[in-house]
Amino acid sequence: MHKNRLKEKIAQGKLAIGAFVTLADPAVVEMIGLAGYDAAYIDMEHTAFDMRLVQDMVRACDVVGICSLVRVPENNPKTILRVLEMGAQAVQVPHISGREDALAAVKAVRYGPAGERGVGGPTRAARYGTVPVPEHMRTSNAEIVLSVMVEDLEALRQLEDIAAVDGVDLIAIGPNDLTQALGASGPDDPQMKETVEGIAASIKKVGKARLAFPMNAAAYPLDVAGLRRLGVAYSTCNPTDIDRLMMSFRQQVKGIQEQL
């Protein structure tokens, strides 16, 4: 596996940035790379993307030299394996509730002895068999980024246990689900600030995984300065691709109507 741009930035202590992919077209991924982002955040949880389309998006990431970060729909080793065999360089697993969930994700992503990922044959991830299996296993374990999402109250109670699991690179906060879990009234609710800052402090205290948090999320908007203050290593930037397109359409229509 070639060098992972996202992993390099994390190791360098820099803020890596990505952009949402919710439109079903690999051209969106290519544009994200050409625009200068470090990763394309390919969302399988909240879209109807099938495996063939995701593979084409992963391939598009390789073409423009950015990290393919795929959010899988669930903590399922079979789904995770299929995504990794496509050549995805990062996987984000939603709704991690505790240490056992985090361990299961690590086992699915890492080859032994760090995990239990199944060893396939001439997969795309192994350059269709042109990379020797031992080398493929070594570089995959070294380069693939595992991000686990904490979005529920149980996850908050077990946060330090999750953060202490070897093989987890990022702990991602889902601000929308977190708002719902807390019963918060909105981004200005003191619960949100207290909880987000508490999560950041706990991750720093454990000192293994790094924090991931979206930029300019409506549920809890943070700019670059806010992200850096929390110690965020990776951020997917809002708005989403759909929102960007819709805002552009509406802005043009409004501008024309104002001239009529």
Phi and psi restraints in degrees (value plus and minus 20) as a CYANA .aco file:
   2 HIS   PHI     -93.9   -53.9
   2 HIS   PSI     148.4   188.4
   3 LYS   PHI     -77.1   -37.1
   3 LYS   PSI     119.4   159.4
   4 ASN   PHI    -115.6   -75.6
   4 ASN   PSI      92.2   132.2
   5 ARG   PHI     -79.0   -39.0
   5 ARG   PSI     -57.6   -17.6
   6 LEU   PHI     -86.0   -46.0
   6 LEU   PSI     -65.6   -25.6
   7 LYS   PHI     -84.4   -44.4
   7 LYS   PSI     -58.7   -18.7
   8 GLU   PHI     -81.4   -41.4
   8 GLU   PSI     -64.3   -24.3
   9 LYS   PHI     -84.3   -44.3
   9 LYS   PSI     -61.4   -21.4
  10 ILE   PHI     -79.9   -39.9
  10 ILE   PSI     -65.6   -25.6
  11 ALA   PHI     -84.3   -44.3
  11 ALA   PSI     -50.7   -10.7
  12 GLN   PHI    -103.2   -63.2
  12 GLN   PSI     -23.4    16.6
  13 GLY   PHI      55.5    95.5
  13 GLY   PSI      -1.4    38.6
  14 LYS   PHI    -115.9   -75.9
  14 LYS   PSI     143.7   183.7
  15 LEU   PHI    -107.6   -67.6
  15 LEU   PSI      92.9   132.9
  16 ALA   PHI    -107.6   -67.6
  16 ALA   PSI     123.6   163.6
  17 ILE   PHI    -146.6  -106.6
  17 ILE   PSI     127.5   167.5
  18 GLY   PHI    -154.2  -114.2
  18 GLY   PSI     155.8   195.8
  19 ALA   PHI    -154.2  -114.2
  19 ALA   PSI     126.2   166.2
  20 PHE   PHI     -87.5   -47.5
  20 PHE   PSI     122.0   162.0
  21 VAL   PHI    -143.2  -103.2
  21 VAL   PSI      84.2   124.2
  22 THR   PHI    -144.1  -104.1
  22 THR   PSI     -28.1    11.9
  23 LEU   PHI    -107.5   -67.5
  23 LEU   PSI     117.3   157.3
  24 ALA   PHI    -103.2   -63.2
  24 ALA   PSI      44.0    84.0
  25 ASP   PHI    -171.7  -131.7
  25 ASP   PSI      99.9   139.9
  26 PRO   PHI     -80.5   -40.5
  26 PRO   PSI     -38.9     1.1
  27 ALA   PHI     -81.7   -41.7
  27 ALA   PSI     -51.7   -11.7
  28 VAL   PHI     -81.0   -41.0
  28 VAL   PSI     -61.2   -21.2
  29 VAL   PHI     -83.1   -43.1
  29 VAL   PSI     -65.2   -25.2
  30 GLU   PHI     -80.7   -40.7
  30 GLU   PSI     -61.1   -21.1
  31 MET   PHI     -85.1   -45.1
  31 MET   PSI     -57.2   -17.2
  32 ILE   PHI     -80.5   -40.5
  32 ILE   PSI     -63.7   -23.7
  33 GLY   PHI     -87.2   -47.2
  33 GLY   PSI     -64.0   -24.0
  34 LEU   PHI     -86.5   -46.5
  34 LEU   PSI     -46.3    -6.3
  35 ALA   PHI     -94.1   -54.1
  35 ALA   PSI     -39.7     0.3
  36 GLY   PHI      92.5   132.5
  36 GLY   PSI     -13.7    26.3
  37 TYR   PHI     -90.0   -50.0
  37 TYR   PSI     141.2   181.2
  38 ASP   PHI    -109.4   -69.4
  38 ASP   PSI     -43.1    -3.1
  39 ALA   PHI    -170.0  -130.0
  39 ALA   PSI     132.9   172.9
  40 ALA   PHI    -128.4   -88.4
  40 ALA   PSI     105.1   145.1
  41 TYR   PHI    -114.4   -74.4
  41 TYR   PSI      75.2   115.2
  42 ILE   PHI    -108.6   -68.6
  42 ILE   PSI      90.6   130.6
  43 ASP   PHI    -116.9   -76.9
  43 ASP   PSI      87.1   127.1
  44 MET   PHI    -112.2   -72.2
  44 MET   PSI     -32.3     7.7
  45 GLU   PHI     -96.5   -56.5
  45 GLU   PSI     -60.2   -20.2
  46 HIS   PHI    -133.6   -93.6
  46 HIS   PSI       2.6    42.6
  47 THR   PHI    -153.6  -113.6
  47 THR   PSI     158.5   198.5
  48 ALA   PHI    -123.0   -83.0
  48 ALA   PSI       2.2    42.2
  49 PHE   PHI     -77.7   -37.7
  49 PHE   PSI     113.6   153.6
  50 ASP   PHI    -119.4   -79.4
  50 ASP   PSI     153.9   193.9
  51 MET   PHI     -84.3   -44.3
  51 MET   PSI     -58.9   -18.9
  52 ARG   PHI     -83.3   -43.3
  52 ARG   PSI     -62.4   -22.4
  53 LEU   PHI     -85.4   -45.4
  53 LEU   PSI     -62.7   -22.7
  54 VAL   PHI     -81.0   -41.0
  54 VAL   PSI     -61.5   -21.5
  55 GLN   PHI     -81.4   -41.4
  55 GLN   PSI     -60.4   -20.4
  56 ASP   PHI     -84.0   -44.0
  56 ASP   PSI     -54.7   -14.7
  57 MET   PHI     -90.7   -50.7
  57 MET   PSI     -58.6   -18.6
  58 VAL   PHI     -82.3   -42.3
  58 VAL   PSI     -62.5   -22.5
  59 ARG   PHI     -82.2   -42.2
  59 ARG   PSI     -59.3   -19.3
  60 ALA   PHI     -83.9   -43.9
  60 ALA   PSI     -57.0   -17.0
  61 CYS   PHI     -80.3   -40.3
  61 CYS   PSI     -63.3   -23.3
  62 ASP   PHI     -82.7   -42.7
  62 ASP   PSI     -58.0   -18.0
  63 VAL   PHI     -81.4   -41.4
  63 VAL   PSI     -60.7   -20.7
  64 VAL   PHI    -119.8   -79.8
  64 VAL   PSI     -15.6    24.4
  65 GLY   PHI      54.6    94.6
  65 GLY   PSI      14.8    54.8
  66 ILE   PHI    -141.6  -101.6
  66 ILE   PSI     148.0   188.0
  67 CYS   PHI     -99.1   -59.1
  67 CYS   PSI     114.0   154.0
  68 SER   PHI    -111.8   -71.8
  68 SER   PSI      85.9   125.9
  69 LEU   PHI    -124.7   -84.7
  69 LEU   PSI      88.5   128.5
  70 VAL   PHI    -125.0   -85.0
  70 VAL   PSI     100.1   140.1
  71 ARG   PHI    -106.5   -66.5
  71 ARG   PSI      91.6   131.6
  72 VAL   PHI     -97.5   -57.5
  72 VAL   PSI     139.9   179.9
  73 PRO   PHI     -95.4   -55.4
  73 PRO   PSI     -39.7     0.3
  74 GLU   PHI    -181.9  -141.9
  74 GLU   PSI     148.0   188.0
  75 ASN   PHI    -104.2   -64.2
  75 ASN   PSI      50.2    90.2
  76 ASN   PHI    -137.4   -97.4
  76 ASN   PSI      96.7   136.7
  77 PRO   PHI     -80.7   -40.7
  77 PRO   PSI     -49.6    -9.6
  78 LYS   PHI     -90.0   -50.0
  78 LYS   PSI     -62.3   -22.3
  79 THR   PHI     -86.2   -46.2
  79 THR   PSI     -65.2   -25.2
  80 ILE   PHI     -79.9   -39.9
  80 ILE   PSI     -63.0   -23.0
  81 LEU   PHI     -80.4   -40.4
  81 LEU   PSI     -64.6   -24.6
  82 ARG   PHI     -82.5   -42.5
  82 ARG   PSI     -59.8   -19.8
  83 VAL   PHI     -86.2   -46.2
  83 VAL   PSI     -61.9   -21.9
  84 LEU   PHI     -87.2   -47.2
  84 LEU   PSI     -58.1   -18.1
  85 GLU   PHI     -86.0   -46.0
  85 GLU   PSI     -41.9    -1.9
  86 MET   PHI     -89.1   -49.1
  86 MET   PSI     -41.9    -1.9
  87 GLY   PHI      88.4   128.4
  87 GLY   PSI      -7.2    32.8
  88 ALA   PHI     -79.7   -39.7
  88 ALA   PSI     118.0   158.0
  89 GLN   PHI    -113.6   -73.6
  89 GLN   PSI     -30.7     9.3
  90 ALA   PHI    -173.0  -133.0
  90 ALA   PSI     126.3   166.3
  91 VAL   PHI    -150.0  -110.0
  91 VAL   PSI     114.4   154.4
  92 GLN   PHI    -135.1   -95.1
  92 GLN   PSI     106.9   146.9
  93 VAL   PHI    -129.8   -89.8
  93 VAL   PSI     101.7   141.7
  94 PRO   PHI    -100.9   -60.9
  94 PRO   PSI     141.7   181.7
  95 HIS   PHI      31.0    71.0
  95 HIS   PSI      35.1    75.1
  96 ILE   PHI    -101.9   -61.9
  96 ILE   PSI     100.6   140.6
  97 SER   PHI    -116.1   -76.1
  97 SER   PSI     -41.8    -1.8
  98 GLY   PHI    -191.3  -151.3
  98 GLY   PSI    -191.5  -151.5
  99 ARG   PHI     -77.8   -37.8
  99 ARG   PSI     -61.6   -21.6
 100 GLU   PHI     -85.0   -45.0
 100 GLU   PSI     -59.2   -19.2
 101 ASP   PHI     -82.8   -42.8
 101 ASP   PSI     -64.1   -24.1
 102 ALA   PHI     -83.7   -43.7
 102 ALA   PSI     -62.0   -22.0
 103 LEU   PHI     -81.8   -41.8
 103 LEU   PSI     -60.0   -20.0
 104 ALA   PHI     -82.7   -42.7
 104 ALA   PSI     -59.5   -19.5
 105 ALA   PHI     -85.2   -45.2
 105 ALA   PSI     -62.5   -22.5
 106 VAL   PHI     -81.5   -41.5
 106 VAL   PSI     -64.8   -24.8
 107 LYS   PHI     -80.1   -40.1
 107 LYS   PSI     -56.1   -16.1
 108 ALA   PHI     -93.5   -53.5
 108 ALA   PSI     -51.2   -11.2
 109 VAL   PHI    -111.2   -71.2
 109 VAL   PSI     -56.0   -16.0
 110 ARG   PHI    -117.8   -77.8
 110 ARG   PSI     121.3   161.3
 111 TYR   PHI     -93.9   -53.9
 111 TYR   PSI     138.4   178.4
 112 GLY   PHI     -83.4   -43.4
 112 GLY   PSI     132.7   172.7
 113 PRO   PHI    -103.4   -63.4
 113 PRO   PSI     -24.7    15.3
 114 ALA   PHI     -92.1   -52.1
 114 ALA   PSI     -46.8    -6.8
 115 GLY   PHI    -171.4  -131.4
 115 GLY   PSI    -179.2  -139.2
 116 GLU   PHI    -152.9  -112.9
 116 GLU   PSI       5.6    45.6
 117 ARG   PHI     -78.9   -38.9
 117 ARG   PSI     114.4   154.4
 118 GLY   PHI     -88.9   -48.9
 118 GLY   PSI     124.2   164.2
 119 VAL   PHI    -114.9   -74.9
 119 VAL   PSI      95.5   135.5
 120 GLY   PHI    -113.4   -73.4
 120 GLY   PSI    -193.6  -153.6
 121 GLY   PHI    -114.6   -74.6
 121 GLY   PSI    -147.5  -107.5
 122 PRO   PHI     -99.7   -59.7
 122 PRO   PSI      47.6    87.6
 123 THR   PHI    -100.3   -60.3
 123 THR   PSI     146.1   186.1
 124 ARG   PHI     -82.0   -42.0
 124 ARG   PSI     -57.4   -17.4
 125 ALA   PHI     -80.7   -40.7
 125 ALA   PSI     -51.0   -11.0
 126 ALA   PHI    -118.2   -78.2
 126 ALA   PSI       5.1    45.1
 127 ARG   PHI      34.3    74.3
 127 ARG   PSI      22.7    62.7
 128 TYR   PHI      35.9    75.9
 128 TYR   PSI      16.8    56.8
 129 GLY   PHI      70.2   110.2
 129 GLY   PSI     -19.6    20.4
 130 THR   PHI    -101.4   -61.4
 130 THR   PSI     -34.5     5.5
 131 VAL   PHI    -120.4   -80.4
 131 VAL   PSI     106.6   146.6
 132 PRO   PHI     -76.6   -36.6
 132 PRO   PSI     123.1   163.1
 133 VAL   PHI     -75.0   -35.0
 133 VAL   PSI     -66.8   -26.8
 134 PRO   PHI     -80.1   -40.1
 134 PRO   PSI     -58.7   -18.7
 135 GLU   PHI     -87.8   -47.8
 135 GLU   PSI     -62.7   -22.7
 136 HIS   PHI     -79.8   -39.8
 136 HIS   PSI     -64.3   -24.3
 137 MET   PHI     -83.7   -43.7
 137 MET   PSI     -62.0   -22.0
 138 ARG   PHI     -85.3   -45.3
 138 ARG   PSI     -69.5   -29.5
 139 THR   PHI     -89.9   -49.9
 139 THR   PSI     -52.6   -12.6
 140 SER   PHI     -83.5   -43.5
 140 SER   PSI     -66.8   -26.8
 141 ASN   PHI     -82.4   -42.4
 141 ASN   PSI     -53.3   -13.3
 142 ALA   PHI     -98.9   -58.9
 142 ALA   PSI     -54.3   -14.3
 143 GLU   PHI    -121.3   -81.3
 143 GLU   PSI     -49.1    -9.1
 144 ILE   PHI     -90.5   -50.5
 144 ILE   PSI     113.7   153.7
 145 VAL   PHI    -117.1   -77.1
 145 VAL   PSI     109.2   149.2
 146 LEU   PHI    -128.9   -88.9
 146 LEU   PSI     100.7   140.7
 147 SER   PHI    -134.8   -94.8
 147 SER   PSI     109.3   149.3
 148 VAL   PHI    -135.1   -95.1
 148 VAL   PSI     120.6   160.6
 149 MET   PHI    -119.1   -79.1
 149 MET   PSI     111.8   151.8
 150 VAL   PHI    -129.6   -89.6
 150 VAL   PSI      96.3   136.3
 151 GLU   PHI    -157.3  -117.3
 151 GLU   PSI     -23.6    16.4
 152 ASP   PHI    -144.4  -104.4
 152 ASP   PSI     142.5   182.5
 153 LEU   PHI     -83.3   -43.3
 153 LEU   PSI     -58.3   -18.3
 154 GLU   PHI     -82.7   -42.7
 154 GLU   PSI     -57.7   -17.7
 155 ALA   PHI     -83.8   -43.8
 155 ALA   PSI     -58.0   -18.0
 156 LEU   PHI     -84.2   -44.2
 156 LEU   PSI     -58.0   -18.0
 157 ARG   PHI     -88.0   -48.0
 157 ARG   PSI     -47.5    -7.5
 158 GLN   PHI    -130.7   -90.7
 158 GLN   PSI       0.3    40.3
 159 LEU   PHI     -77.1   -37.1
 159 LEU   PSI     -67.1   -27.1
 160 GLU   PHI     -85.7   -45.7
 160 GLU   PSI     -53.6   -13.6
 161 ASP   PHI     -86.1   -46.1
 161 ASP   PSI     -59.1   -19.1
 162 ILE   PHI     -85.3   -45.3
 162 ILE   PSI     -65.7   -25.7
 163 ALA   PHI     -85.9   -45.9
 163 ALA   PSI     -41.3    -1.3
 164 ALA   PHI    -106.6   -66.6
 164 ALA   PSI     -24.8    15.2
 165 VAL   PHI     -94.2   -54.2
 165 VAL   PSI     103.8   143.8
 166 ASP   PHI     -84.6   -44.6
 166 ASP   PSI     118.8   158.8
 167 GLY   PHI      80.0   120.0
 167 GLY   PSI     -28.8    11.2
 168 VAL   PHI    -113.2   -73.2
 168 VAL   PSI     104.2   144.2
 169 ASP   PHI    -113.5   -73.5
 169 ASP   PSI     -60.6   -20.6
 170 LEU   PHI    -151.3  -111.3
 170 LEU   PSI     123.3   163.3
 171 ILE   PHI    -135.0   -95.0
 171 ILE   PSI      95.2   135.2
 172 ALA   PHI    -122.2   -82.2
 172 ALA   PSI     114.0   154.0
 173 ILE   PHI    -114.1   -74.1
 173 ILE   PSI     110.5   150.5
 174 GLY   PHI    -118.4   -78.4
 174 GLY   PSI      77.7   117.7
 175 PRO   PHI     -82.7   -42.7
 175 PRO   PSI     -52.1   -12.1
 176 ASN   PHI     -86.7   -46.7
 176 ASN   PSI     -70.2   -30.2
 177 ASP   PHI     -88.3   -48.3
 177 ASP   PSI     -52.6   -12.6
 178 LEU   PHI     -84.7   -44.7
 178 LEU   PSI     -61.5   -21.5
 179 THR   PHI     -78.0   -38.0
 179 THR   PSI     -65.0   -25.0
 180 GLN   PHI     -85.1   -45.1
 180 GLN   PSI     -63.0   -23.0
 181 ALA   PHI     -83.2   -43.2
 181 ALA   PSI     -58.2   -18.2
 182 LEU   PHI     -99.3   -59.3
 182 LEU   PSI     -37.1     2.9
 183 GLY   PHI      49.3    89.3
 183 GLY   PSI       9.3    49.3
 184 ALA   PHI     -93.4   -53.4
 184 ALA   PSI     130.2   170.2
 185 SER   PHI    -101.6   -61.6
 185 SER   PSI     -37.1     2.9
 186 GLY   PHI     141.7   181.7
 186 GLY   PSI    -193.2  -153.2
 187 PRO   PHI     -83.7   -43.7
 187 PRO   PSI     -42.7    -2.7
 188 ASP   PHI    -109.5   -69.5
 188 ASP   PSI     -21.7    18.3
 189 ASP   PHI     -85.3   -45.3
 189 ASP   PSI     106.6   146.6
 190 PRO   PHI     -75.2   -35.2
 190 PRO   PSI     -47.1    -7.1
 191 GLN   PHI     -78.6   -38.6
 191 GLN   PSI     -58.5   -18.5
 192 MET   PHI     -85.7   -45.7
 192 MET   PSI     -69.3   -29.3
 193 LYS   PHI     -80.1   -40.1
 193 LYS   PSI     -66.7   -26.7
 194 GLU   PHI     -82.1   -42.1
 194 GLU   PSI     -62.9   -22.9
 195 THR   PHI     -90.7   -50.7
 195 THR   PSI     -66.5   -26.5
 196 VAL   PHI     -81.7   -41.7
 196 VAL   PSI     -64.4   -24.4
 197 GLU   PHI     -89.3   -49.3
 197 GLU   PSI     -51.4   -11.4
 198 GLY   PHI     -87.4   -47.4
 198 GLY   PSI     -60.3   -20.3
 199 ILE   PHI     -81.6   -41.6
 199 ILE   PSI     -67.9   -27.9
 200 ALA   PHI     -78.9   -38.9
 200 ALA   PSI     -62.6   -22.6
 201 ALA   PHI     -85.6   -45.6
 201 ALA   PSI     -60.1   -20.1
 202 SER   PHI     -85.7   -45.7
 202 SER   PSI     -60.8   -20.8
 203 ILE   PHI     -85.1   -45.1
 203 ILE   PSI     -62.1   -22.1
 204 LYS   PHI     -83.4   -43.4
 204 LYS   PSI     -59.3   -19.3
 205 LYS   PHI     -82.1   -42.1
 205 LYS   PSI     -64.1   -24.1
 206 VAL   PHI     -88.2   -48.2
 206 VAL   PSI     -61.9   -21.9
 207 GLY   PHI      59.0    99.0
 207 GLY   PSI       4.1    44.1
 208 LYS   PHI    -133.7   -93.7
 208 LYS   PSI    -100.3   -60.3
 209 ALA   PHI     -90.4   -50.4
 209 ALA   PSI     141.1   181.1
 210 ARG   PHI    -130.8   -90.8
 210 ARG   PSI     145.3   185.3
 211 LEU   PHI    -110.1   -70.1
 211 LEU   PSI     119.6   159.6
 212 ALA   PHI    -140.5  -100.5
 212 ALA   PSI     115.1   155.1
 213 PHE   PHI    -171.7  -131.7
 213 PHE   PSI     116.3   156.3
 214 PRO   PHI     -90.7   -50.7
 214 PRO   PSI     126.8   166.8
 215 MET   PHI    -106.6   -66.6
 215 MET   PSI     115.8   155.8
 216 ASN   PHI      38.1    78.1
 216 ASN   PSI      16.8    56.8
 217 ALA   PHI     -92.3   -52.3
 217 ALA   PSI     114.6   154.6
 218 ALA   PHI     -79.9   -39.9
 218 ALA   PSI     -54.4   -14.4
 219 ALA   PHI     -90.8   -50.8
 219 ALA   PSI     -44.3    -4.3
 220 TYR   PHI    -185.2  -145.2
 220 TYR   PSI      64.6   104.6
 221 PRO   PHI     -93.4   -53.4
 221 PRO   PSI     107.1   147.1
 222 LEU   PHI    -150.9  -110.9
 222 LEU   PSI     115.5   155.5
 223 ASP   PHI    -111.8   -71.8
 223 ASP   PSI    -192.1  -152.1
 224 VAL   PHI     -79.4   -39.4
 224 VAL   PSI     -63.6   -23.6
 225 ALA   PHI     -81.6   -41.6
 225 ALA   PSI     -61.6   -21.6
 226 GLY   PHI     -85.6   -45.6
 226 GLY   PSI     -59.8   -19.8
 227 LEU   PHI     -85.2   -45.2
 227 LEU   PSI     -63.4   -23.4
 228 ARG   PHI     -86.6   -46.6
 228 ARG   PSI     -55.9   -15.9
 229 ARG   PHI     -82.2   -42.2
 229 ARG   PSI     -55.9   -15.9
 230 LEU   PHI     -99.8   -59.8
 230 LEU   PSI     -31.1     8.9
 231 GLY   PHI      64.0   104.0
 231 GLY   PSI       6.3    46.3
 232 VAL   PHI     -88.5   -48.5
 232 VAL   PSI     113.3   153.3
 233 ALA   PHI    -119.3   -79.3
 233 ALA   PSI     -49.1    -9.1
 234 TYR   PHI    -160.2  -120.2
 234 TYR   PSI     119.0   159.0
 235 SER   PHI    -159.7  -119.7
 235 SER   PSI     108.1   148.1
 236 THR   PHI    -107.7   -67.7
 236 THR   PSI     107.2   147.2
 237 CYS   PHI    -110.1   -70.1
 237 CYS   PSI     106.0   146.0
 238 ASN   PHI    -102.0   -62.0
 238 ASN   PSI     137.1   177.1
 239 PRO   PHI     -97.7   -57.7
 239 PRO   PSI     149.3   189.3
 240 THR   PHI     -90.0   -50.0
 240 THR   PSI     149.2   189.2
 241 ASP   PHI     -79.7   -39.7
 241 ASP   PSI     -60.7   -20.7
 242 ILE   PHI     -83.5   -43.5
 242 ILE   PSI     -66.0   -26.0
 243 ASP   PHI     -83.2   -43.2
 243 ASP   PSI     -59.5   -19.5
 244 ARG   PHI     -81.2   -41.2
 244 ARG   PSI     -64.4   -24.4
 245 LEU   PHI     -87.5   -47.5
 245 LEU   PSI     -64.8   -24.8
 246 MET   PHI     -83.1   -43.1
 246 MET   PSI     -61.7   -21.7
 247 MET   PHI     -82.5   -42.5
 247 MET   PSI     -59.3   -19.3
 248 SER   PHI     -85.8   -45.8
 248 SER   PSI     -64.1   -24.1
 249 PHE   PHI     -79.2   -39.2
 249 PHE   PSI     -69.5   -29.5
 250 ARG   PHI     -85.7   -45.7
 250 ARG   PSI     -57.6   -17.6
 251 GLN   PHI     -82.7   -42.7
 251 GLN   PSI     -61.8   -21.8
 252 GLN   PHI     -87.0   -47.0
 252 GLN   PSI     -64.8   -24.8
 253 VAL   PHI     -80.1   -40.1
 253 VAL   PSI     -64.4   -24.4
 254 LYS   PHI     -81.1   -41.1
 254 LYS   PSI     -62.5   -22.5
 255 GLY   PHI     -82.8   -42.8
 255 GLY   PSI     -59.5   -19.5
 256 ILE   PHI     -88.9   -48.9
 256 ILE   PSI     -64.9   -24.9
 257 GLN   PHI     -81.8   -41.8
 257 GLN   PSI     -54.6   -14.6
 258 GLU   PHI     -87.7   -47.7
 258 GLU   PSI     -39.9     0.1
 259 GLN   PHI    -113.9   -73.9
 259 GLN   PSI     -26.4    13.6
